[in-house]
Amino acid sequence: MSLQALKLAFKKELASQFENVELNSLLAMLFEHVTGWNQLNQMLHKEEPLDKAQMDTLQNALKQLKEGRPIQYIIGKAWFLSNEYTVNEHVLIPRPETEELVDWIIEYAQIIEKPLQILDIGAGSGCIPIALQLALPHCTIAGLDISEEALVIAKQNATHLNATVSWLQEDILNTTYLPNQYDIIVSNPPYIPYKENINMQVQVKQFEPNLALFVANEDPLIFYRTIARLGKQYLSQNGQLFFEMHYDQGKALLALFDEMGYHAELRQDLFGKDRMLRASLKK
């Protein structure tokens, strides 16, 4: 069967699960992964037959897509700020909103114009600390995560991208000690209340790590409170906290940080939703 014929068959099989634009994008990713041809070459070779190994791989991928498994986990990679990262079910798939958070930190660090100590809490795939190290090579970057499996992936990504990052395995909710004073502490912590699980896509709630996504309904701000408490001890003079956040937690987080002795500001994402927060201790 030709590439084009198989792609059309896949589109028919998956049409009820995905919107057309998303489906075209994920099939382009899948077929490039299997054939090595980018979208242009897929068009040029659309009548070329695929061999048995390629057909078997693609049919297996189709089965997984129909089950709801994200394309990034099927091909084992995702992109973040133009770099390729290894991903699997032990780490979250990097999101565009997190790219915006990293851009905000880079923007701030470039204004400061001095070497900074930066810690990312909840490193996952390592995309935040690695991207920061690549953009800010004069800074010292560390990534912390509770998951040993996630840190394995983060270390692989750092090696692949030639990023010098130190890694710590800690449960931040039960940590009273950090190894340094930091000019920036950043986190994209679990912030989705479990009660919202019912409304989420199958691709997210069944395949991405719940440990990195969900937080108890009774205290959805627990990670922010914990990190703010550590910040009082481990932020350097004029140090900054940066967070990604749930779009409807802005008012609650501003109140929390004010109560804990911080000045805080929100920033919206490209879709106009409150998505990021920066905080510094009041003088």
N, C-alpha and C positions, 0 to 999 in steps of 0.2 A: 504493500500500500504506500502511496506517495505521502510526503509530508503534508501537503495541502489537504488531501483527502482525510488523513487521520486527524488533522487539526479541526476540520469541519465536523467530523464525527464526535470529537471531544466537546466542541461547542454545543452540539445538539444534546449530548448527555448532561451537560452542566448548566444549561440555559436557565433552568428553574432555580438554581442556587446562587447565581452571580449575575449582576448587571453586566451589560455587554462590554462596557469600557474596562471594568475590572477583569472580566473573563479574558478579553484580548491580551491584557497586560500579563496575567499570570500564565497563560498558555505560551506567550512569547518567552517568558522566563524559563518555563519548563522545557520547551523545545530547544532553547539555546543551551541549557544545562546538558541535555542528552546528546545533541548533535554538534555542539560547538559553534553553531551559526548564530550570529546576531540577527535582529529583525530584518535588516536589509538582505543578508544572505539567505534567510529563510524564504524571502520572496523570490530571490534569484534561483533557489533550488527547490521551489515548491512542488515540482513534478518529479523530483528525485525519490526513488524508493528507499525506505528505511530498512536496515538489516534486522534480523531476528532479535538480537540483543537489545537494540534500540526499541523495537516494538514491545518487547517484554517489559523493559524499564518504564516505558510510557504507559502501558496498560496497568502496571502496578501503581504508578502515580495517579492515574485516573481513579482507580479504586479508592486510594487514600483521599483524593480531593472530594469524592462523593461522600466519604465518611466525615468530612469536615476538617481534615488535617490541613493546617496552613501550608501554602506553597513553600514558604521559607524553611519549614522543617522537612519538607519532602526533599528539597534540593540541598538542604544543610547550610544555607547561607542567606544573608540579608545585607542590605547596604545602609550605611549611616555616614552622612556628610561625605559622600562619594567614595568611601572605602568599603571593601567587602569584609564582612565578619562571619565567622562560623557561628551557627546557632543550632540548638536542639531544644528538646522539651524541658531542659533544666534552666533555660534562660528566656527572658522575655524577648520578643521580636522588637528590635529598635523601631521607634515611631518618629514621624516628622516633628511632633511637638517637642520631643526631647532634643532634637537638633536645634530648635529655637532656644531651649534652655542653655545648651552649650554655647551657642552664638552670643547669648547675653553675658555669660561668664567671660568669654574671650574678649568681648567688647570692654568689659570692666577691667580685666587684667591688663589690656593694652593701654588703658588710660593710666593705670598705676605705674607702669614702666619700671618694675623691679621684679626680681625673682620671688615667686610666691610658693608657699607650702599649701597644697590643695589636697583635700580628702573627699572621695566620693563614697557615700554610704549606700549600700545596696547595689553593688557594681554589676551584677548579672553578667552579660556578655563582655563587659569591659568597655562598652562603646563610649561612655562618658569620660572616664579617665584617659583612655587611649586617645580619643579625639582631642582632649585638652592638652595632652603631652605633645601630640603632633603639631598642634597650633601654637603652643607655648613651650618650646623646648628648653627655655631657661628656667622653667618652674619645676618644682619637685612634686610629683603626683603619686598618690596612693589610692588604692581601691579596696573597699571592705565589703564582705558579704558573709552571710551565715552559711551558705551552701558550698560544700566542698566541690560538688559537681559543677556548679556555676563557675567557681574559680578555676577549674581545669580549663573550661572554655575560654575564660577571660585571659588566662596565661597564653593559650594557643594564639588568640587574636593579637595579643601584644607582641609575641614573637614574630608572627606573620607580618605585622605592620611596622616592625622595628621600633616599637614604643617602649620606653623605659618607665615602667610603673611598678611600684612595690605593692604587694597584695597581703591582705590581712583577713583571716577567717574569724569572725566574731558575731555573736548575737547582740545586735545593738541595743535591744530592749533589756538586756541583762549585762550591759557593759558599764563600768564606772571609770574605766581608764582608757585613754587614747595615748599613743606613743609620742605625739608631738603637739606643739601649738600650730594652728593652721590659720592662714590668711583667708582661706575660703573652704567652707564645708558645703558640699552639694549633695543632694539626694533626690532621687525619684522613688520615693518609698511606696509600699502598699498603701493605697488610699481609697479603694473601692469597697464600700460596705457590702457584706455578704448578701444583704437583702436585695441588692441590685443584680445578683447572679442570674436571676430568672429572666432578665431583659437583655442579657448579653449574647453575642454571637457564639454559636457552637465552637467556631474556630478558636475563640479566646478561652471560654470557660472550661472546655474539655481538654484542651491541648497545651495551653500555656501554663506555667507553674503558678498554682494558686497562692503559694507562699509569697510570691512577688507581686500579686495582684490585690488580694483581698485582706480586709481588716475587719475586726469585730464591729457589729452594728452599734454596740454600746459605747465604743470609744474610737471613732474613725480617725481621730487626730493624734493617736498615741505616738506614732513615729515622729511627728513634728514636735510634739511636746518633749519627747525624750531627747531628740537632737538639739532642740533649743536649750534644754537643761545642760547637756554636755557642752554646748557652745559657750556658756557662761564661764566654763573652766578652761576650754581648749581653743577658743578663738583668740588670735593675737589682737593687739591693739588695732582698732579700725577693721577687724575681721568681719567677713560677710558670710551669711547663710544664703544659699540658693536652693530652691525647691521646685519640682514639678508638683502639680496639685490637681485635684478633682475640680471640674469647672464650677461646681456650685458650693465650694467650700471657702470661697474668698473672704466673705464677711466673718465667718467663724475663725478663720486663721488670722486675720488682722486683729481680731479681739484677743485671741490667744497670745499672739506675740506681744501685743501692747501690755497685756497683763503680766507677761514674763519679763518685761523690761527691755523690749526691742522696738526700734522703729522698723516698720515693714511697708513694702509697696508691692502692688500686684502688676503683672504684665499680661496682656492678652496674647493669644496665639493668632495665627493667620485667619482663623475662622471667627475671630472676635469674642472668644470665650476666655474668661480668666483662667490661666493655665500655669502661671509661674509666679513665684514670690521671692523677693530678696529682703533680708532682714539684717540689721546691725544693732548692737547693744546701745541703749541710750547712754549719753554721757552724764 
